[in-house]
Amino acid sequence: GDNTVCAGVNSTALMLGGETGDILKWVYSTDGVNWSDINNITRQYAAQDLSTTTQYRAVVQNGNSCSIDTSTAAVVTV
């Protein structure tokens, strides 16, 4: 879910729930248009030391023959 942190030294845990399949990676964006990869294939990611509001999504695939899907974005407001 969404969270709010203060700028500077901070940390917030993001946990993927309600999705079936393998996590291929996490992605993040500060503008909601351009997304960058995070090399993490676990159901949990710790966003740290944020200085600007950032959106996070997990990229998931339920088997090789299934389409790749992204989770709903979690917004960490700074």
N, CA, C and O atoms as a GROMACS GRO file, in nm:
protein
  312
    1GLY      N    1   0.081  -0.119   0.000
    1GLY     CA    2   0.000   0.000   0.000
    1GLY      C    3   0.085   0.125   0.000
    1GLY      O    4   0.208   0.119   0.007
    2ASP      N    5   0.019   0.236  -0.008
    2ASP     CA    6   0.086   0.365  -0.009
    2ASP      C    7   0.143   0.396   0.130
    2ASP      O    8   0.102   0.339   0.230
    3ASN      N    9   0.240   0.489   0.131
    3ASN     CA   10   0.303   0.529   0.257
    3ASN      C   11   0.355   0.671   0.242
    3ASN      O   12   0.370   0.721   0.131
    4THR      N   13   0.383   0.735   0.354
    4THR     CA   14   0.441   0.869   0.356
    4THR      C   15   0.566   0.866   0.444
    4THR      O   16   0.564   0.811   0.554
    5VAL      N   17   0.675   0.927   0.393
    5VAL     CA   18   0.800   0.935   0.468
    5VAL      C   19   0.853   1.078   0.461
    5VAL      O   20   0.812   1.156   0.375
    6CYS      N   21   0.942   1.112   0.552
    6CYS     CA   22   1.010   1.241   0.548
    6CYS      C   23   1.133   1.228   0.457
    6CYS      O   24   1.192   1.121   0.446
    7ALA      N   25   1.171   1.338   0.392
    7ALA     CA   26   1.287   1.338   0.303
    7ALA      C   27   1.414   1.310   0.381
    7ALA      O   28   1.425   1.343   0.499
    8GLY      N   29   1.509   1.249   0.312
    8GLY     CA   30   1.639   1.221   0.374
    8GLY      C   31   1.654   1.074   0.406
    8GLY      O   32   1.629   0.988   0.322
    9VAL      N   33   1.695   1.046   0.528
    9VAL     CA   34   1.715   0.908   0.571
    9VAL      C   35   1.578   0.850   0.605
    9VAL      O   36   1.515   0.892   0.703
   10ASN      N   37   1.532   0.755   0.525
   10ASN     CA   38   1.401   0.695   0.547
   10ASN      C   39   1.401   0.554   0.490
   10ASN      O   40   1.490   0.516   0.415
   11SER      N   41   1.300   0.478   0.527
   11SER     CA   42   1.285   0.342   0.477
   11SER      C   43   1.139   0.301   0.488
   11SER      O   44   1.074   0.328   0.589
   12THR      N   45   1.088   0.237   0.385
   12THR     CA   46   0.952   0.185   0.390
   12THR      C   47   0.948   0.050   0.318
   12THR      O   48   1.004   0.036   0.209
   13ALA      N   49   0.884  -0.047   0.379
   13ALA     CA   50   0.877  -0.181   0.322
   13ALA      C   51   0.755  -0.192   0.231
   13ALA      O   52   0.645  -0.153   0.269
   14LEU      N   53   0.776  -0.244   0.112
   14LEU     CA   54   0.668  -0.271   0.018
   14LEU      C   55   0.654  -0.422   0.006
   14LEU      O   56   0.754  -0.492  -0.011
   15MET      N   57   0.532  -0.472   0.015
   15MET     CA   58   0.508  -0.616   0.011
   15MET      C   59   0.401  -0.645  -0.092
   15MET      O   60   0.293  -0.587  -0.090
   16LEU      N   61   0.433  -0.737  -0.185
   16LEU     CA   62   0.337  -0.775  -0.288
   16LEU      C   63   0.242  -0.878  -0.231
   16LEU      O   64   0.284  -0.979  -0.174
   17GLY      N   65   0.113  -0.853  -0.247
   17GLY     CA   66   0.011  -0.947  -0.202
   17GLY      C   67  -0.099  -0.957  -0.306
   17GLY      O   68  -0.123  -0.862  -0.381
   18GLY      N   69  -0.167  -1.070  -0.311
   18GLY     CA   70  -0.280  -1.086  -0.401
   18GLY      C   71  -0.243  -1.118  -0.544
   18GLY      O   72  -0.331  -1.120  -0.630
   19GLU      N   73  -0.118  -1.142  -0.573
   19GLU     CA   74  -0.074  -1.177  -0.709
   19GLU      C   75  -0.027  -1.321  -0.710
   19GLU      O   76   0.033  -1.367  -0.613
   20THR      N   77  -0.054  -1.392  -0.818
   20THR     CA   78  -0.008  -1.530  -0.834
   20THR      C   79   0.100  -1.534  -0.940
   20THR      O   80   0.082  -1.476  -1.048
   21GLY      N   81   0.209  -1.600  -0.913
   21GLY     CA   82   0.315  -1.614  -1.012
   21GLY      C   83   0.449  -1.572  -0.957
   21GLY      O   84   0.466  -1.546  -0.838
   22ASP      N   85   0.546  -1.567  -1.048
   22ASP     CA   86   0.683  -1.531  -1.013
   22ASP      C   87   0.705  -1.382  -1.034
   22ASP      O   88   0.657  -1.324  -1.131
   23ILE      N   89   0.778  -1.322  -0.942
   23ILE     CA   90   0.813  -1.182  -0.957
   23ILE      C   91   0.937  -1.175  -1.046
   23ILE      O   92   1.041  -1.232  -1.013
   24LEU      N   93   0.925  -1.104  -1.157
   24LEU     CA   94   1.037  -1.090  -1.249
   24LEU      C   95   1.129  -0.975  -1.209
   24LEU      O   96   1.250  -0.982  -1.228
   25LYS      N   97   1.070  -0.870  -1.153
   25LYS     CA   98   1.145  -0.753  -1.107
   25LYS      C   99   1.047  -0.654  -1.045
   25LYS      O  100   0.926  -0.670  -1.057
   26TRP      N  101   1.099  -0.554  -0.980
   26TRP     CA  102   1.022  -0.437  -0.937
   26TRP      C  103   1.062  -0.322  -1.028
   26TRP      O  104   1.172  -0.321  -1.083
   27VAL      N  105   0.973  -0.225  -1.043
   27VAL     CA  106   1.002  -0.105  -1.121
   27VAL      C  107   0.958   0.017  -1.039
   27VAL      O  108   0.870   0.007  -0.954
   28TYR      N  109   1.021   0.131  -1.068
   28TYR     CA  110   0.983   0.254  -0.997
   28TYR      C  111   0.979   0.371  -1.094
   28TYR      O  112   1.042   0.370  -1.200
   29SER      N  113   0.901   0.474  -1.056
   29SER     CA  114   0.888   0.594  -1.137
   29SER      C  115   0.862   0.714  -1.046
   29SER      O  116   0.791   0.703  -0.947
   30THR      N  117   0.921   0.827  -1.082
   30THR     CA  118   0.894   0.951  -1.009
   30THR      C  119   0.794   1.039  -1.084
   30THR      O  120   0.748   1.141  -1.030
   31ASP      N  121   0.759   1.000  -1.209
   31ASP     CA  122   0.663   1.080  -1.286
   31ASP      C  123   0.543   0.999  -1.336
   31ASP      O  124   0.452   1.057  -1.396
   32GLY      N  125   0.541   0.868  -1.312
   32GLY     CA  126   0.430   0.783  -1.356
   32GLY      C  127   0.432   0.749  -1.504
   32GLY      O  128   0.343   0.679  -1.552
   33VAL      N  129   0.533   0.796  -1.576
   33VAL     CA  130   0.544   0.771  -1.720
   33VAL      C  131   0.668   0.687  -1.750
   33VAL      O  132   0.659   0.584  -1.818
   34ASN      N  133   0.781   0.730  -1.700
   34ASN     CA  134   0.908   0.661  -1.723
   34ASN      C  135   0.938   0.570  -1.604
   34ASN      O  136   0.944   0.615  -1.490
   35TRP      N  137   0.957   0.441  -1.633
   35TRP     CA  138   0.979   0.341  -1.528
   35TRP      C  139   1.119   0.284  -1.539
   35TRP      O  140   1.168   0.259  -1.650
   36SER      N  141   1.185   0.263  -1.425
   36SER     CA  142   1.319   0.205  -1.420
   36SER      C  143   1.314   0.074  -1.343
   36SER      O  144   1.234   0.058  -1.251
   37ASP      N  145   1.401  -0.019  -1.381
   37ASP     CA  146   1.405  -0.152  -1.319
   37ASP      C  147   1.476  -0.151  -1.185
   37ASP      O  148   1.570  -0.075  -1.162
   38ILE      N  149   1.428  -0.238  -1.097
   38ILE     CA  150   1.495  -0.270  -0.971
   38ILE      C  151   1.519  -0.421  -0.976
   38ILE      O  152   1.425  -0.499  -0.994
   39ASN      N  153   1.641  -0.461  -0.962
   39ASN     CA  154   1.676  -0.603  -0.972
   39ASN      C  155   1.644  -0.672  -0.839
   39ASN      O  156   1.732  -0.696  -0.757
   40ASN      N  157   1.515  -0.703  -0.820
   40ASN     CA  158   1.469  -0.769  -0.699
   40ASN      C  159   1.356  -0.863  -0.740
   40ASN      O  160   1.257  -0.819  -0.798
   41ILE      N  161   1.369  -0.993  -0.710
   41ILE     CA  162   1.267  -1.089  -0.749
   41ILE      C  163   1.194  -1.148  -0.628
   41ILE      O  164   1.136  -1.256  -0.637
   42THR      N  165   1.199  -1.078  -0.515
   42THR     CA  166   1.129  -1.124  -0.395
   42THR      C  167   0.997  -1.049  -0.380
   42THR      O  168   0.975  -0.948  -0.446
   43ARG      N  169   0.909  -1.098  -0.295
   43ARG     CA  170   0.778  -1.036  -0.272
   43ARG      C  171   0.787  -0.910  -0.188
   43ARG      O  172   0.687  -0.841  -0.168
   44GLN      N  173   0.905  -0.878  -0.138
   44GLN     CA  174   0.922  -0.760  -0.053
   44GLN      C  175   1.037  -0.675  -0.105
   44GLN      O  176   1.140  -0.727  -0.147
   45TYR      N  177   1.018  -0.543  -0.100
   45TYR     CA  178   1.123  -0.450  -0.139
   45TYR      C  179   1.126  -0.336  -0.038
   45TYR      O  180   1.020  -0.287   0.002
   46ALA      N  181   1.243  -0.295   0.004
   46ALA     CA  182   1.258  -0.184   0.099
   46ALA      C  183   1.306  -0.060   0.023
   46ALA      O  184   1.420  -0.055  -0.022
   47ALA      N  185   1.218   0.038   0.010
   47ALA     CA  186   1.255   0.166  -0.051
   47ALA      C  187   1.325   0.249   0.056
   47ALA      O  188   1.273   0.265   0.166
   48GLN      N  189   1.443   0.302   0.022
   48GLN     CA  190   1.521   0.373   0.122
   48GLN      C  191   1.573   0.506   0.071
   48GLN      O  192   1.597   0.524  -0.048
   49ASP      N  193   1.588   0.600   0.165
   49ASP     CA  194   1.652   0.729   0.142
   49ASP      C  195   1.592   0.804   0.023
   49ASP      O  196   1.663   0.855  -0.063
   50LEU      N  197   1.459   0.809   0.019
   50LEU     CA  198   1.389   0.878  -0.090
   50LEU      C  199   1.390   1.029  -0.067
   50LEU      O  200   1.380   1.076   0.046
   51SER      N  201   1.404   1.103  -0.176
   51SER     CA  202   1.399   1.249  -0.168
   51SER      C  203   1.284   1.306  -0.249
   51SER      O  204   1.259   1.427  -0.244
   52THR      N  205   1.214   1.221  -0.323
   52THR     CA  206   1.099   1.265  -0.402
   52THR      C  207   0.993   1.155  -0.401
   52THR      O  208   1.026   1.038  -0.386
   53THR      N  209   0.868   1.193  -0.418
   53THR     CA  210   0.759   1.096  -0.423
   53THR      C  211   0.782   0.998  -0.536
   53THR      O  212   0.814   1.037  -0.649
   54THR      N  213   0.767   0.870  -0.507
   54THR     CA  214   0.801   0.763  -0.602
   54THR      C  215   0.693   0.656  -0.603
   54THR      O  216   0.638   0.621  -0.498
   55GLN      N  217   0.663   0.604  -0.722
   55GLN     CA  218   0.569   0.493  -0.739
   55GLN      C  219   0.647   0.364  -0.761
   55GLN      O  220   0.751   0.364  -0.827
   56TYR      N  221   0.596   0.254  -0.706
   56TYR     CA  222   0.660   0.123  -0.720
   56TYR      C  223   0.557   0.022  -0.768
   56TYR      O  224   0.441   0.025  -0.727
   57ARG      N  225   0.600  -0.069  -0.856
   57ARG     CA  226   0.517  -0.180  -0.903
   57ARG      C  227   0.603  -0.306  -0.910
   57ARG      O  228   0.724  -0.298  -0.931
   58ALA      N  229   0.540  -0.420  -0.894
   58ALA     CA  230   0.606  -0.549  -0.916
   58ALA      C  231   0.562  -0.601  -1.052
   58ALA      O  232   0.445  -0.589  -1.088
   59VAL      N  233   0.654  -0.661  -1.126
   59VAL     CA  234   0.625  -0.722  -1.256
   59VAL      C  235   0.616  -0.872  -1.232
   59VAL      O  236   0.712  -0.933  -1.185
   60VAL      N  237   0.500  -0.932  -1.266
   60VAL     CA  238   0.471  -1.070  -1.229
   60VAL      C  239   0.431  -1.151  -1.352
   60VAL      O  240   0.366  -1.099  -1.444
   61GLN      N  241   0.470  -1.280  -1.354
   61GLN     CA  242   0.429  -1.372  -1.460
   61GLN      C  243   0.393  -1.506  -1.396
   61GLN      O  244   0.472  -1.561  -1.319
   62ASN      N  245   0.274  -1.557  -1.427
   62ASN     CA  246   0.227  -1.684  -1.371
   62ASN      C  247   0.248  -1.795  -1.474
   62ASN      O  248   0.153  -1.842  -1.535
   63GLY      N  249   0.373  -1.837  -1.492
   63GLY     CA  250   0.406  -1.942  -1.588
   63GLY      C  251   0.452  -1.884  -1.720
   63GLY      O  252   0.412  -1.775  -1.758
   64ASN      N  253   0.536  -1.959  -1.791
   64ASN     CA  254   0.594  -1.910  -1.916
   64ASN      C  255   0.491  -1.880  -2.024
   64ASN      O  256   0.515  -1.792  -2.107
   65SER      N  257   0.379  -1.949  -2.025
   65SER     CA  258   0.279  -1.927  -2.130
   65SER      C  259   0.182  -1.815  -2.096
   65SER      O  260   0.098  -1.780  -2.179
   66CYS      N  261   0.192  -1.758  -1.979
   66CYS     CA  262   0.102  -1.650  -1.938
   66CYS      C  263   0.163  -1.514  -1.968
   66CYS      O  264   0.285  -1.499  -1.977
   67SER      N  265   0.076  -1.415  -1.982
   67SER     CA  266   0.121  -1.278  -2.005
   67SER      C  267   0.188  -1.222  -1.882
   67SER      O  268   0.157  -1.261  -1.769
   68ILE      N  269   0.281  -1.131  -1.904
   68ILE     CA  270   0.346  -1.059  -1.795
   68ILE      C  271   0.253  -0.946  -1.754
   68ILE      O  272   0.196  -0.877  -1.839
   69ASP      N  273   0.238  -0.925  -1.624
   69ASP     CA  274   0.147  -0.825  -1.570
   69ASP      C  275   0.220  -0.742  -1.465
   69ASP      O  276   0.321  -0.787  -1.411
   70THR      N  277   0.170  -0.623  -1.437
   70THR     CA  278   0.226  -0.542  -1.331
   70THR      C  279   0.122  -0.523  -1.221
   70THR      O  280   0.002  -0.518  -1.248
   71SER      N  281   0.169  -0.512  -1.100
   71SER     CA  282   0.079  -0.489  -0.988
   71SER      C  283   0.032  -0.343  -0.990
   71SER      O  284   0.085  -0.260  -1.064
   72THR      N  285  -0.067  -0.314  -0.909
   72THR     CA  286  -0.110  -0.177  -0.888
   72THR      C  287   0.005  -0.101  -0.822
   72THR      O  288   0.076  -0.156  -0.738
   73ALA      N  289   0.024   0.024  -0.860
   73ALA     CA  290   0.135   0.103  -0.806
   73ALA      C  291   0.111   0.138  -0.659
   73ALA      O  292   0.000   0.174  -0.618
   74ALA      N  293   0.218   0.127  -0.582
   74ALA     CA  294   0.219   0.178  -0.444
   74ALA      C  295   0.295   0.310  -0.449
   74ALA      O  296   0.404   0.317  -0.506
   75VAL      N  297   0.239   0.414  -0.390
   75VAL     CA  298   0.300   0.547  -0.393
   75VAL      C  299   0.361   0.576  -0.257
   75VAL      O  300   0.293   0.570  -0.155
   76VAL      N  301   0.490   0.609  -0.257
   76VAL     CA  302   0.556   0.653  -0.135
   76VAL      C  303   0.574   0.804  -0.148
   76VAL      O  304   0.656   0.852  -0.227
   77THR      N  305   0.496   0.878  -0.071
   77THR     CA  306   0.498   1.024  -0.075
   77THR      C  307   0.605   1.077   0.018
   77THR      O  308   0.612   1.038   0.134
   78VAL      N  309   0.690   1.166  -0.034
   78VAL     CA  310   0.796   1.224   0.046
   78VAL      C  311   0.756   1.366   0.081
   78VAL      O  312   0.831   1.437   0.149
   0.00000   0.00000   0.00000
